[in-house]
């Protein structure tokens, strides 16, 4: 398994683009998660538009990272 250098990943990514596009994706799927999952966390991968739901931000990112190991995610509660 490859180890991702998160610092390098952040340095080489357009974080503003990830946040902006992640919010667009979230707005498109929001009705599927609210209000039933209020207080839970979503990690959004912008290229695939995959969304990962979990009880904590760490769990959401771990689930997302399993599917997309070399990607940054926009996450929100």
Protein Blocks (a to p, Z undefined) as FASTA:
>chain_A
ZZddfklmmmmpcfklmmmmmmmmmmmmmmmmpcklgoiacdddfklopacddfbfklmm
mmmmmmmmmbccdddZZ
